[in-house]
């Protein structure tokens, strides 16, 4: 499992447009990427211009396919990145997992 976090700081006045684009992206990922187990978008309670995307992929190949997808190229790189002040990405590997509660 590979976890990707992406922290976006959005230009003032553009956050609603970026959220709309991420809503579209979330649906496309859900419908087209069975190897993506989680794609969640979060908004900071302290600064509404900051967004955190939390993604979980089964392996590097599925993450690479995600980033090569035409909708990633169009939505993330083409529409969202130009609206950002900053974009920080980190890759993570789970080492401790909370078991599912029954």
Backbone as XML, in Angstrom:
<?xml version="1.0"?>
<chain id="A" units="angstrom">
  <residue number="1" name="UNK">
    <atom name="N" x="0.854" y="-1.173" z="0.000"/>
    <atom name="CA" x="0.000" y="0.000" z="0.000"/>
    <atom name="C" x="0.896" y="1.231" z="0.000"/>
  </residue>
  <residue number="2" name="UNK">
    <atom name="N" x="0.550" y="2.178" z="-0.835"/>
    <atom name="CA" x="1.257" y="3.458" z="-0.898"/>
    <atom name="C" x="0.246" y="4.561" z="-0.601"/>
  </residue>
  <residue number="3" name="UNK">
    <atom name="N" x="0.596" y="5.425" z="0.332"/>
    <atom name="CA" x="-0.234" y="6.572" z="0.678"/>
    <atom name="C" x="0.413" y="7.814" z="0.084"/>
  </residue>
  <residue number="4" name="UNK">
    <atom name="N" x="-0.407" y="8.623" z="-0.563"/>
    <atom name="CA" x="0.059" y="9.908" z="-1.088"/>
    <atom name="C" x="-0.739" y="10.997" z="-0.394"/>
  </residue>
  <residue number="5" name="UNK">
    <atom name="N" x="-0.042" y="11.979" z="0.160"/>
    <atom name="CA" x="-0.717" y="13.170" z="0.664"/>
    <atom name="C" x="-0.289" y="14.342" z="-0.202"/>
  </residue>
  <residue number="6" name="UNK">
    <atom name="N" x="-1.252" y="15.175" z="-0.504"/>
    <atom name="CA" x="-0.970" y="16.388" z="-1.271"/>
    <atom name="C" x="-1.615" y="17.554" z="-0.532"/>
  </residue>
  <residue number="7" name="UNK">
    <atom name="N" x="-0.800" y="18.518" z="-0.139"/>
    <atom name="CA" x="-1.299" y="19.706" z="0.558"/>
    <atom name="C" x="-1.265" y="20.867" z="-0.422"/>
  </residue>
  <residue number="8" name="UNK">
    <atom name="N" x="-2.429" y="21.447" z="-0.646"/>
    <atom name="CA" x="-2.560" y="22.571" z="-1.566"/>
    <atom name="C" x="-2.839" y="23.846" z="-0.779"/>
  </residue>
  <residue number="9" name="UNK">
    <atom name="N" x="-2.145" y="24.916" z="-1.108"/>
    <atom name="CA" x="-2.524" y="26.247" z="-0.662"/>
    <atom name="C" x="-3.026" y="26.965" z="-1.901"/>
  </residue>
  <residue number="10" name="UNK">
    <atom name="N" x="-4.312" y="27.296" z="-1.879"/>
    <atom name="CA" x="-5.008" y="27.819" z="-3.053"/>
    <atom name="C" x="-4.945" y="29.343" z="-3.056"/>
  </residue>
  <residue number="11" name="UNK">
    <atom name="N" x="-4.839" y="29.908" z="-4.243"/>
    <atom name="CA" x="-4.844" y="31.367" z="-4.382"/>
    <atom name="C" x="-6.171" y="31.925" z="-3.852"/>
  </residue>
  <residue number="12" name="UNK">
    <atom name="N" x="-6.127" y="33.081" z="-3.192"/>
    <atom name="CA" x="-7.357" y="33.686" z="-2.670"/>
    <atom name="C" x="-8.406" y="33.828" z="-3.776"/>
  </residue>
  <residue number="13" name="UNK">
    <atom name="N" x="-9.630" y="33.433" z="-3.435"/>
    <atom name="CA" x="-10.739" y="33.538" z="-4.378"/>
    <atom name="C" x="-10.929" y="32.326" z="-5.273"/>
  </residue>
  <residue number="14" name="UNK">
    <atom name="N" x="-9.996" y="31.375" z="-5.252"/>
    <atom name="CA" x="-10.075" y="30.215" z="-6.148"/>
    <atom name="C" x="-10.460" y="28.913" z="-5.448"/>
  </residue>
  <residue number="15" name="UNK">
    <atom name="N" x="-10.658" y="28.930" z="-4.143"/>
    <atom name="CA" x="-10.846" y="27.668" z="-3.424"/>
    <atom name="C" x="-12.111" y="26.932" z="-3.864"/>
  </residue>
  <residue number="16" name="UNK">
    <atom name="N" x="-13.204" y="27.628" z="-4.117"/>
    <atom name="CA" x="-14.433" y="26.938" z="-4.524"/>
    <atom name="C" x="-14.277" y="26.275" z="-5.886"/>
  </residue>
  <residue number="17" name="UNK">
    <atom name="N" x="-13.571" y="26.919" z="-6.798"/>
    <atom name="CA" x="-13.318" y="26.319" z="-8.114"/>
    <atom name="C" x="-12.442" y="25.081" z="-7.974"/>
  </residue>
  <residue number="18" name="UNK">
    <atom name="N" x="-11.442" y="25.140" z="-7.111"/>
    <atom name="CA" x="-10.568" y="23.984" z="-6.897"/>
    <atom name="C" x="-11.356" y="22.842" z="-6.248"/>
  </residue>
  <residue number="19" name="UNK">
    <atom name="N" x="-12.207" y="23.150" z="-5.284"/>
    <atom name="CA" x="-13.036" y="22.112" z="-4.661"/>
    <atom name="C" x="-13.958" y="21.476" z="-5.700"/>
  </residue>
  <residue number="20" name="UNK">
    <atom name="N" x="-14.530" y="22.275" z="-6.584"/>
    <atom name="CA" x="-15.382" y="21.724" z="-7.651"/>
    <atom name="C" x="-14.580" y="20.789" z="-8.553"/>
  </residue>
  <residue number="21" name="UNK">
    <atom name="N" x="-13.363" y="21.190" z="-8.906"/>
    <atom name="CA" x="-12.508" y="20.329" z="-9.735"/>
    <atom name="C" x="-12.151" y="19.037" z="-8.998"/>
  </residue>
  <residue number="22" name="UNK">
    <atom name="N" x="-11.865" y="19.133" z="-7.704"/>
    <atom name="CA" x="-11.530" y="17.942" z="-6.927"/>
    <atom name="C" x="-12.743" y="17.028" z="-6.747"/>
  </residue>
  <residue number="23" name="UNK">
    <atom name="N" x="-13.929" y="17.604" z="-6.693"/>
    <atom name="CA" x="-15.150" y="16.797" z="-6.650"/>
    <atom name="C" x="-15.277" y="15.977" z="-7.925"/>
  </residue>
  <residue number="24" name="UNK">
    <atom name="N" x="-15.033" y="16.618" z="-9.064"/>
    <atom name="CA" x="-15.045" y="15.904" z="-10.342"/>
    <atom name="C" x="-13.971" y="14.815" z="-10.359"/>
  </residue>
  <residue number="25" name="UNK">
    <atom name="N" x="-12.782" y="15.159" z="-9.898"/>
    <atom name="CA" x="-11.665" y="14.218" z="-9.882"/>
    <atom name="C" x="-11.987" y="13.005" z="-9.006"/>
  </residue>
  <residue number="26" name="UNK">
    <atom name="N" x="-12.589" y="13.241" z="-7.856"/>
    <atom name="CA" x="-12.935" y="12.157" z="-6.939"/>
    <atom name="C" x="-13.859" y="11.146" z="-7.610"/>
  </residue>
  <residue number="27" name="UNK">
    <atom name="N" x="-14.852" y="11.626" z="-8.338"/>
    <atom name="CA" x="-15.759" y="10.730" z="-9.052"/>
    <atom name="C" x="-15.059" y="9.930" z="-10.129"/>
  </residue>
  <residue number="28" name="UNK">
    <atom name="N" x="-14.168" y="10.579" z="-10.863"/>
    <atom name="CA" x="-13.431" y="9.882" z="-11.919"/>
    <atom name="C" x="-12.508" y="8.811" z="-11.346"/>
  </residue>
  <residue number="29" name="UNK">
    <atom name="N" x="-11.849" y="9.128" z="-10.248"/>
    <atom name="CA" x="-10.980" y="8.143" z="-9.600"/>
    <atom name="C" x="-11.822" y="6.962" z="-9.111"/>
  </residue>
  <residue number="30" name="UNK">
    <atom name="N" x="-12.927" y="7.251" z="-8.443"/>
    <atom name="CA" x="-13.804" y="6.191" z="-7.926"/>
    <atom name="C" x="-14.287" y="5.271" z="-9.055"/>
  </residue>
  <residue number="31" name="UNK">
    <atom name="N" x="-14.661" y="5.854" z="-10.189"/>
    <atom name="CA" x="-15.245" y="5.081" z="-11.287"/>
    <atom name="C" x="-14.227" y="4.362" z="-12.159"/>
  </residue>
  <residue number="32" name="UNK">
    <atom name="N" x="-12.967" y="4.796" z="-12.144"/>
    <atom name="CA" x="-11.983" y="4.279" z="-13.096"/>
    <atom name="C" x="-10.748" y="3.633" z="-12.490"/>
  </residue>
  <residue number="33" name="UNK">
    <atom name="N" x="-10.577" y="3.713" z="-11.170"/>
    <atom name="CA" x="-9.332" y="3.239" z="-10.565"/>
    <atom name="C" x="-9.595" y="2.273" z="-9.409"/>
  </residue>
  <residue number="34" name="UNK">
    <atom name="N" x="-9.816" y="0.993" z="-9.730"/>
    <atom name="CA" x="-10.057" y="0.033" z="-8.651"/>
    <atom name="C" x="-8.859" y="-0.138" z="-7.715"/>
  </residue>
  <residue number="35" name="UNK">
    <atom name="N" x="-7.667" y="0.233" z="-8.160"/>
    <atom name="CA" x="-6.474" y="0.135" z="-7.324"/>
    <atom name="C" x="-6.299" y="1.294" z="-6.365"/>
  </residue>
  <residue number="36" name="UNK">
    <atom name="N" x="-7.188" y="2.276" z="-6.437"/>
    <atom name="CA" x="-7.170" y="3.392" z="-5.481"/>
    <atom name="C" x="-8.211" y="3.089" z="-4.411"/>
  </residue>
  <residue number="37" name="UNK">
    <atom name="N" x="-7.748" y="2.824" z="-3.198"/>
    <atom name="CA" x="-8.650" y="2.445" z="-2.116"/>
    <atom name="C" x="-9.199" y="3.646" z="-1.355"/>
  </residue>
  <residue number="38" name="UNK">
    <atom name="N" x="-8.584" y="4.804" z="-1.522"/>
    <atom name="CA" x="-9.074" y="5.999" z="-0.843"/>
    <atom name="C" x="-8.632" y="7.237" z="-1.605"/>
  </residue>
  <residue number="39" name="UNK">
    <atom name="N" x="-9.559" y="8.173" z="-1.755"/>
    <atom name="CA" x="-9.249" y="9.471" z="-2.349"/>
    <atom name="C" x="-10.134" y="10.470" z="-1.615"/>
  </residue>
  <residue number="40" name="UNK">
    <atom name="N" x="-9.594" y="11.079" z="-0.577"/>
    <atom name="CA" x="-10.354" y="11.991" z="0.274"/>
    <atom name="C" x="-9.773" y="13.394" z="0.200"/>
  </residue>
  <residue number="41" name="UNK">
    <atom name="N" x="-10.665" y="14.361" z="0.149"/>
    <atom name="CA" x="-10.265" y="15.767" z="0.134"/>
    <atom name="C" x="-10.711" y="16.391" z="1.456"/>
  </residue>
  <residue number="42" name="UNK">
    <atom name="N" x="-9.793" y="17.096" z="2.103"/>
    <atom name="CA" x="-10.057" y="17.732" z="3.393"/>
    <atom name="C" x="-9.743" y="19.224" z="3.284"/>
  </residue>
  <residue number="43" name="UNK">
    <atom name="N" x="-10.497" y="20.045" z="4.023"/>
    <atom name="CA" x="-10.245" y="21.485" z="4.067"/>
    <atom name="C" x="-9.834" y="21.857" z="5.486"/>
  </residue>
  <residue number="44" name="UNK">
    <atom name="N" x="-8.806" y="22.673" z="5.601"/>
    <atom name="CA" x="-8.298" y="23.084" z="6.903"/>
    <atom name="C" x="-9.352" y="23.874" z="7.677"/>
  </residue>
  <residue number="45" name="UNK">
    <atom name="N" x="-9.454" y="23.586" z="8.964"/>
    <atom name="CA" x="-10.324" y="24.364" z="9.847"/>
    <atom name="C" x="-9.687" y="25.694" z="10.215"/>
  </residue>
  <residue number="46" name="UNK">
    <atom name="N" x="-8.380" y="25.805" z="10.023"/>
    <atom name="CA" x="-7.649" y="27.006" z="10.410"/>
    <atom name="C" x="-7.416" y="27.963" z="9.255"/>
  </residue>
  <residue number="47" name="UNK">
    <atom name="N" x="-7.403" y="27.441" z="8.028"/>
    <atom name="CA" x="-7.164" y="28.270" z="6.842"/>
    <atom name="C" x="-7.929" y="27.642" z="5.686"/>
  </residue>
  <residue number="48" name="UNK">
    <atom name="N" x="-9.062" y="28.222" z="5.329"/>
    <atom name="CA" x="-9.943" y="27.614" z="4.321"/>
    <atom name="C" x="-9.317" y="27.552" z="2.930"/>
  </residue>
  <residue number="49" name="UNK">
    <atom name="N" x="-8.190" y="28.218" z="2.724"/>
    <atom name="CA" x="-7.489" y="28.136" z="1.441"/>
    <atom name="C" x="-6.529" y="26.947" z="1.379"/>
  </residue>
  <residue number="50" name="UNK">
    <atom name="N" x="-6.478" y="26.138" z="2.440"/>
    <atom name="CA" x="-5.608" y="24.959" z="2.443"/>
    <atom name="C" x="-6.445" y="23.689" z="2.331"/>
  </residue>
  <residue number="51" name="UNK">
    <atom name="N" x="-6.039" y="22.834" z="1.401"/>
    <atom name="CA" x="-6.700" y="21.555" z="1.182"/>
    <atom name="C" x="-5.677" y="20.441" z="1.325"/>
  </residue>
  <residue number="52" name="UNK">
    <atom name="N" x="-6.124" y="19.307" z="1.835"/>
    <atom name="CA" x="-5.280" y="18.125" z="1.954"/>
    <atom name="C" x="-5.985" y="16.981" z="1.247"/>
  </residue>
  <residue number="53" name="UNK">
    <atom name="N" x="-5.293" y="16.363" z="0.301"/>
    <atom name="CA" x="-5.826" y="15.200" z="-0.391"/>
    <atom name="C" x="-5.077" y="13.986" z="0.142"/>
  </residue>
  <residue number="54" name="UNK">
    <atom name="N" x="-5.838" y="12.993" z="0.587"/>
    <atom name="CA" x="-5.284" y="11.764" z="1.147"/>
    <atom name="C" x="-5.673" y="10.631" z="0.216"/>
  </residue>
  <residue number="55" name="UNK">
    <atom name="N" x="-4.669" y="9.959" z="-0.353"/>
    <atom name="CA" x="-4.911" y="8.929" z="-1.358"/>
    <atom name="C" x="-4.207" y="7.641" z="-0.941"/>
  </residue>
  <residue number="56" name="UNK">
    <atom name="N" x="-4.836" y="6.497" z="-1.208"/>
    <atom name="CA" x="-4.237" y="5.197" z="-0.898"/>
    <atom name="C" x="-4.318" y="4.307" z="-2.135"/>
  </residue>
  <residue number="57" name="UNK">
    <atom name="N" x="-3.160" y="3.817" z="-2.565"/>
    <atom name="CA" x="-3.054" y="2.971" z="-3.765"/>
    <atom name="C" x="-2.475" y="1.622" z="-3.380"/>
  </residue>
  <residue number="58" name="UNK">
    <atom name="N" x="-2.878" y="0.571" z="-4.105"/>
    <atom name="CA" x="-2.395" y="-0.763" z="-3.745"/>
    <atom name="C" x="-0.908" y="-0.934" z="-4.020"/>
  </residue>
  <residue number="59" name="UNK">
    <atom name="N" x="-0.370" y="-0.194" z="-5.010"/>
    <atom name="CA" x="1.055" y="-0.315" z="-5.320"/>
    <atom name="C" x="1.501" y="0.866" z="-6.187"/>
  </residue>
  <residue number="60" name="UNK">
    <atom name="N" x="2.783" y="0.915" z="-6.475"/>
    <atom name="CA" x="3.347" y="2.005" z="-7.271"/>
    <atom name="C" x="2.758" y="2.039" z="-8.680"/>
  </residue>
  <residue number="61" name="UNK">
    <atom name="N" x="2.484" y="0.876" z="-9.237"/>
    <atom name="CA" x="1.922" y="0.809" z="-10.592"/>
    <atom name="C" x="0.566" y="1.511" z="-10.674"/>
  </residue>
  <residue number="62" name="UNK">
    <atom name="N" x="-0.279" y="1.323" z="-9.672"/>
    <atom name="CA" x="-1.589" y="1.988" z="-9.697"/>
    <atom name="C" x="-1.452" y="3.489" z="-9.472"/>
  </residue>
  <residue number="63" name="UNK">
    <atom name="N" x="-0.498" y="3.898" z="-8.650"/>
    <atom name="CA" x="-0.241" y="5.331" z="-8.469"/>
    <atom name="C" x="0.271" y="5.946" z="-9.769"/>
  </residue>
  <residue number="64" name="UNK">
    <atom name="N" x="1.191" y="5.259" z="-10.437"/>
    <atom name="CA" x="1.710" y="5.756" z="-11.720"/>
    <atom name="C" x="0.595" y="5.872" z="-12.754"/>
  </residue>
  <residue number="65" name="UNK">
    <atom name="N" x="-0.301" y="4.875" z="-12.797"/>
    <atom name="CA" x="-1.425" y="4.918" z="-13.740"/>
    <atom name="C" x="-2.347" y="6.089" z="-13.427"/>
  </residue>
  <residue number="66" name="UNK">
    <atom name="N" x="-2.565" y="6.363" z="-12.153"/>
    <atom name="CA" x="-3.384" y="7.507" z="-11.745"/>
    <atom name="C" x="-2.793" y="8.809" z="-12.291"/>
  </residue>
  <residue number="67" name="UNK">
    <atom name="N" x="-1.492" y="8.990" z="-12.078"/>
    <atom name="CA" x="-0.856" y="10.244" z="-12.503"/>
    <atom name="C" x="-0.733" y="10.353" z="-14.020"/>
  </residue>
  <residue number="68" name="UNK">
    <atom name="N" x="-0.790" y="9.235" z="-14.721"/>
    <atom name="CA" x="-0.726" y="9.249" z="-16.185"/>
    <atom name="C" x="-2.105" y="9.386" z="-16.824"/>
  </residue>
  <residue number="69" name="UNK">
    <atom name="N" x="-3.158" y="9.299" z="-16.028"/>
    <atom name="CA" x="-4.515" y="9.335" z="-16.588"/>
    <atom name="C" x="-4.806" y="10.690" z="-17.234"/>
  </residue>
  <residue number="70" name="UNK">
    <atom name="N" x="-5.618" y="10.689" z="-18.286"/>
    <atom name="CA" x="-5.943" y="11.961" z="-18.941"/>
    <atom name="C" x="-6.667" y="12.935" z="-18.018"/>
  </residue>
  <residue number="71" name="UNK">
    <atom name="N" x="-7.498" y="12.443" z="-17.114"/>
    <atom name="CA" x="-8.213" y="13.351" z="-16.211"/>
    <atom name="C" x="-7.272" y="13.945" z="-15.166"/>
  </residue>
  <residue number="72" name="UNK">
    <atom name="N" x="-6.233" y="13.219" z="-14.729"/>
    <atom name="CA" x="-5.228" y="13.813" z="-13.842"/>
    <atom name="C" x="-4.503" y="14.939" z="-14.576"/>
  </residue>
  <residue number="73" name="UNK">
    <atom name="N" x="-4.093" y="14.667" z="-15.794"/>
    <atom name="CA" x="-3.384" y="15.672" z="-16.590"/>
    <atom name="C" x="-4.249" y="16.918" z="-16.796"/>
  </residue>
  <residue number="74" name="UNK">
    <atom name="N" x="-5.523" y="16.719" z="-17.119"/>
    <atom name="CA" x="-6.417" y="17.847" z="-17.401"/>
    <atom name="C" x="-6.835" y="18.590" z="-16.138"/>
  </residue>
  <residue number="75" name="UNK">
    <atom name="N" x="-7.327" y="17.848" z="-15.152"/>
    <atom name="CA" x="-7.906" y="18.497" z="-13.969"/>
    <atom name="C" x="-6.823" y="18.968" z="-13.001"/>
  </residue>
  <residue number="76" name="UNK">
    <atom name="N" x="-5.945" y="18.069" z="-12.592"/>
    <atom name="CA" x="-4.946" y="18.441" z="-11.583"/>
    <atom name="C" x="-3.896" y="19.375" z="-12.178"/>
  </residue>
  <residue number="77" name="UNK">
    <atom name="N" x="-3.226" y="18.910" z="-13.222"/>
    <atom name="CA" x="-2.128" y="19.715" z="-13.778"/>
    <atom name="C" x="-2.626" y="20.903" z="-14.592"/>
  </residue>
  <residue number="78" name="UNK">
    <atom name="N" x="-3.712" y="20.724" z="-15.327"/>
    <atom name="CA" x="-4.180" y="21.788" z="-16.211"/>
    <atom name="C" x="-5.026" y="22.852" z="-15.549"/>
  </residue>
  <residue number="79" name="UNK">
    <atom name="N" x="-5.897" y="22.442" z="-14.598"/>
    <atom name="CA" x="-6.833" y="23.400" z="-14.013"/>
    <atom name="C" x="-6.507" y="23.776" z="-12.576"/>
  </residue>
  <residue number="80" name="UNK">
    <atom name="N" x="-6.074" y="22.805" z="-11.772"/>
    <atom name="CA" x="-5.863" y="23.091" z="-10.349"/>
    <atom name="C" x="-4.501" y="23.716" z="-10.080"/>
  </residue>
  <residue number="81" name="UNK">
    <atom name="N" x="-3.431" y="23.107" z="-10.561"/>
    <atom name="CA" x="-2.081" y="23.606" z="-10.249"/>
    <atom name="C" x="-1.920" y="25.097" z="-10.569"/>
  </residue>
  <residue number="82" name="UNK">
    <atom name="N" x="-2.457" y="25.611" z="-11.678"/>
    <atom name="CA" x="-2.314" y="27.054" z="-11.923"/>
    <atom name="C" x="-3.020" y="27.938" z="-10.886"/>
  </residue>
  <residue number="83" name="UNK">
    <atom name="N" x="-3.940" y="27.369" z="-10.093"/>
    <atom name="CA" x="-4.666" y="28.134" z="-9.075"/>
    <atom name="C" x="-4.019" y="28.043" z="-7.692"/>
  </residue>
  <residue number="84" name="UNK">
    <atom name="N" x="-2.864" y="27.386" z="-7.611"/>
    <atom name="CA" x="-2.237" y="27.155" z="-6.313"/>
    <atom name="C" x="-1.082" y="28.110" z="-6.044"/>
  </residue>
  <residue number="85" name="UNK">
    <atom name="N" x="-0.932" y="28.458" z="-4.780"/>
    <atom name="CA" x="0.260" y="29.158" z="-4.310"/>
    <atom name="C" x="1.366" y="28.131" z="-4.084"/>
  </residue>
  <residue number="86" name="UNK">
    <atom name="N" x="0.972" y="26.977" z="-3.497"/>
    <atom name="CA" x="1.954" y="25.911" z="-3.263"/>
    <atom name="C" x="1.274" y="24.553" z="-3.328"/>
  </residue>
  <residue number="87" name="UNK">
    <atom name="N" x="2.111" y="23.544" z="-3.585"/>
    <atom name="CA" x="1.655" y="22.151" z="-3.668"/>
    <atom name="C" x="2.767" y="21.284" z="-3.087"/>
  </residue>
  <residue number="88" name="UNK">
    <atom name="N" x="2.469" y="20.630" z="-1.971"/>
    <atom name="CA" x="3.443" y="19.758" z="-1.316"/>
    <atom name="C" x="2.927" y="18.328" z="-1.383"/>
  </residue>
  <residue number="89" name="UNK">
    <atom name="N" x="3.737" y="17.433" z="-1.921"/>
    <atom name="CA" x="3.346" y="16.033" z="-2.035"/>
    <atom name="C" x="4.323" y="15.168" z="-1.250"/>
  </residue>
  <residue number="90" name="UNK">
    <atom name="N" x="3.774" y="14.144" z="-0.567"/>
    <atom name="CA" x="4.598" y="13.195" z="0.183"/>
    <atom name="C" x="4.054" y="11.791" z="-0.023"/>
  </residue>
  <residue number="91" name="UNK">
    <atom name="N" x="4.971" y="10.831" z="-0.089"/>
    <atom name="CA" x="4.604" y="9.419" z="-0.184"/>
    <atom name="C" x="4.859" y="8.746" z="1.158"/>
  </residue>
  <residue number="92" name="UNK">
    <atom name="N" x="3.955" y="7.854" z="1.544"/>
    <atom name="CA" x="4.011" y="7.198" z="2.845"/>
    <atom name="C" x="3.768" y="5.701" z="2.682"/>
  </residue>
  <residue number="93" name="UNK">
    <atom name="N" x="4.292" y="4.941" z="3.633"/>
    <atom name="CA" x="4.033" y="3.510" z="3.701"/>
    <atom name="C" x="3.463" y="3.201" z="5.080"/>
  </residue>
  <residue number="94" name="UNK">
    <atom name="N" x="2.298" y="2.561" z="5.155"/>
    <atom name="CA" x="1.737" y="2.230" z="6.466"/>
    <atom name="C" x="2.652" y="1.261" z="7.220"/>
  </residue>
  <residue number="95" name="UNK">
    <atom name="N" x="2.837" y="1.519" z="8.505"/>
    <atom name="CA" x="3.603" y="0.586" z="9.331"/>
    <atom name="C" x="2.759" y="0.040" z="10.482"/>
  </residue>
  <residue number="96" name="UNK">
    <atom name="N" x="1.744" y="0.773" z="10.905"/>
    <atom name="CA" x="0.798" y="0.308" z="11.922"/>
    <atom name="C" x="-0.604" y="0.602" z="11.412"/>
  </residue>
  <residue number="97" name="UNK">
    <atom name="N" x="-1.463" y="-0.388" z="11.462"/>
    <atom name="CA" x="-2.815" y="-0.222" z="10.937"/>
    <atom name="C" x="-3.808" y="-0.571" z="12.030"/>
  </residue>
  <residue number="98" name="UNK">
    <atom name="N" x="-4.792" y="0.300" z="12.229"/>
    <atom name="CA" x="-5.860" y="0.047" z="13.184"/>
    <atom name="C" x="-6.817" y="-0.974" z="12.571"/>
  </residue>
  <residue number="99" name="UNK">
    <atom name="N" x="-7.039" y="-2.105" z="13.227"/>
    <atom name="CA" x="-7.929" y="-3.111" z="12.642"/>
    <atom name="C" x="-9.361" y="-2.591" z="12.549"/>
  </residue>
  <residue number="100" name="UNK">
    <atom name="N" x="-10.097" y="-3.142" z="11.604"/>
    <atom name="CA" x="-11.500" y="-2.776" z="11.446"/>
    <atom name="C" x="-12.257" y="-3.165" z="12.707"/>
  </residue>
  <residue number="101" name="UNK">
    <atom name="N" x="-13.073" y="-2.247" z="13.149"/>
    <atom name="CA" x="-13.858" y="-2.512" z="14.359"/>
    <atom name="C" x="-15.192" y="-3.127" z="13.962"/>
  </residue>
  <residue number="102" name="UNK">
    <atom name="N" x="-15.623" y="-4.151" z="14.671"/>
    <atom name="CA" x="-16.835" y="-4.876" z="14.329"/>
    <atom name="C" x="-18.006" y="-4.523" z="15.107"/>
  </residue>
</chain>
